[in-house]
Amino acid sequence: MTELYGIPVATCARKALHVIFEKSAPIQYREIERAQLASPEFRRLNPAGLVPVLVLSDSRILIESSVIMRYVDDAYPGPRLQPADPYTRARMNLWMKWVDERYFGANSAITIATFIRGLLGDPLDEARLQKMLQSLADPASRALREEAVRLGLQSPAVTAALGCLGGMLIRIEEVLKSDAWLAGSDYSLAESAVFPIMLRLQELGLESAWNPRLPRVTDWWKRLGHRHASQRVLELASEELRTELHASADAIRAGMLSALIAG
């Protein structure tokens, strides 16, 4: 059977899972722990040590969440999530590009500054931090993670990330003036790409950045949250883990909201 490897509440794994659930694709989810990303067994699947990884039933491997999302939509029956119209599909692809190149990095920065920082204790457990950093193959990712952990909201990268995500909210509000969904009149992969970013903001207790300030975003997020795929993704995160996520932002939530709204 085809399997998707992911770790709890990982944004990119959630992107792929959302599409799998939208398609009702018979793909088994294999949840692994963060520590396993550095293991030789997992690095044989993805040398970069990142999730998601899709292992097909014939042992062929696909990596990168957006690649996996498009593959699942093409390979399995069910509602088509990529528009047939070339222009509308281009709009969808633009949202996916923005998520990959802008919003995912911003989402990572605020998660590191809150949840990951909290996991490492106060004062920081230097041994655990170094072990975490060593598990990352990309030097730029290591540098960003260390800065965000050590400085929190004082990190320039985290401040910039909040401004970036605030800009995303404004962009969504503008698009929804004329369309029901991000790429047009129909639901598409664009929603599955943006869903985990919005979910992380909600999990950190930052929903007042759009509700009720941005009414179109508020309505769109409500409709998206009611979809079966969204509910399935939510069910995979334990209540304990989601409580920890929310609590991790308590000390800096007001500052995060100010930066989001200013963005």
Residue pairs with C-beta under 8 A, 6 or more apart in sequence:
1 26
1 27
1 28
1 57
2 26
2 27
2 28
2 54
2 55
2 56
2 57
3 27
3 28
3 29
3 30
3 54
3 55
4 13
4 16
4 17
4 20
4 27
4 28
4 29
4 30
4 52
4 53
4 54
4 55
4 68
5 13
5 30
5 32
5 42
5 45
5 51
5 52
5 53
5 54
5 55
6 13
6 14
6 16
6 17
6 29
6 30
6 31
6 32
6 51
6 52
7 13
7 31
7 32
7 33
7 34
7 37
7 51
8 31
8 236
8 237
8 238
8 241
9 200
9 203
9 237
9 241
9 242
9 245
10 51
10 52
11 104
11 107
11 108
11 111
11 196
11 197
11 200
12 50
12 51
12 52
12 65
12 104
12 196
13 51
13 52
13 65
14 195
14 196
14 199
14 233
15 52
15 65
15 66
15 69
15 99
15 192
15 193
15 195
15 196
16 52
16 54
16 65
16 68
16 69
16 72
17 29
17 52
17 232
17 233
17 236
18 192
18 195
18 196
18 229
18 230
18 233
19 25
19 68
19 69
19 72
19 73
19 81
19 189
19 192
19 229
20 27
20 29
20 72
21 228
21 229
21 232
21 233
22 78
22 79
22 81
22 192
22 227
22 228
22 229
23 72
23 73
23 76
23 77
23 78
23 79
23 81
24 78
25 72
25 75
25 76
25 78
26 76
27 54
27 72
29 236
31 236
32 42
32 51
34 132
34 135
35 135
36 42
37 49
37 50
37 51
37 135
38 49
38 134
38 135
42 49
42 53
43 49
45 53
45 55
45 61
45 63
46 53
46 61
46 63
47 137
48 63
48 137
48 138
49 135
49 136
49 137
50 63
52 63
52 65
52 68
53 61
53 62
53 63
54 61
54 62
54 63
54 68
54 71
54 72
55 61
56 62
62 68
62 71
65 100
66 96
66 99
66 100
66 193
69 96
69 189
69 192
69 193
70 82
70 189
73 80
73 81
73 82
73 189
74 82
79 187
81 187
81 188
81 189
81 192
82 89
82 92
82 188
82 189
83 89
83 91
83 92
83 183
83 184
83 186
83 188
85 184
88 183
88 184
88 186
88 188
89 183
91 182
91 183
91 184
91 190
92 182
92 183
92 188
92 189
92 190
95 182
95 183
95 190
95 193
95 194
96 189
96 190
96 193
98 168
99 193
99 194
99 197
100 193
102 164
102 168
103 164
103 165
103 168
103 194
103 197
104 197
105 144
105 161
106 160
106 161
106 162
106 164
106 165
106 168
107 161
107 165
107 196
107 197
107 200
108 144
108 161
109 144
109 148
109 155
109 157
109 158
109 160
109 161
110 158
110 161
110 162
110 165
110 200
110 204
110 256
111 200
112 144
112 145
112 148
112 149
112 158
113 148
113 149
113 151
113 152
113 153
113 155
113 158
113 252
114 152
114 204
114 245
114 248
114 249
114 252
115 204
115 244
115 245
115 248
115 249
116 132
116 145
116 148
116 149
117 124
117 148
117 149
117 152
117 248
118 244
118 247
118 248
119 128
120 128
120 129
120 132
120 149
121 128
124 149
124 150
129 146
129 149
132 145
133 142
133 145
133 146
136 142
136 145
144 157
147 155
147 157
148 155
148 157
148 158
151 158
152 158
152 252
153 159
153 252
153 255
153 256
153 259
159 259
162 256
162 259
162 260
162 263
163 259
163 260
163 262
163 263
164 263
165 197
165 201
165 260
165 263
166 209
166 259
166 260
166 261
166 262
166 263
167 263
168 194
168 197
169 209
169 210
169 214
169 217
169 260
169 263
170 214
170 263
172 182
172 194
172 214
172 216
172 217
172 220
173 210
173 214
173 216
173 217
175 182
176 182
176 216
176 217
176 219
176 220
177 216
179 185
180 186
181 187
181 188
181 190
181 191
181 220
182 188
182 190
182 191
182 194
183 190
187 227
191 224
192 229
195 224
195 230
195 233
196 233
198 221
198 224
199 233
199 234
200 245
201 207
201 209
201 260
203 242
203 245
203 246
204 245
204 246
204 248
204 249
204 253
204 256
205 246
205 249
205 250
205 253
206 249
206 253
206 256
206 257
206 260
208 257
209 257
209 260
209 261
210 217
210 218
210 221
211 217
211 218
211 221
212 218
213 261
224 230
225 231
249 256
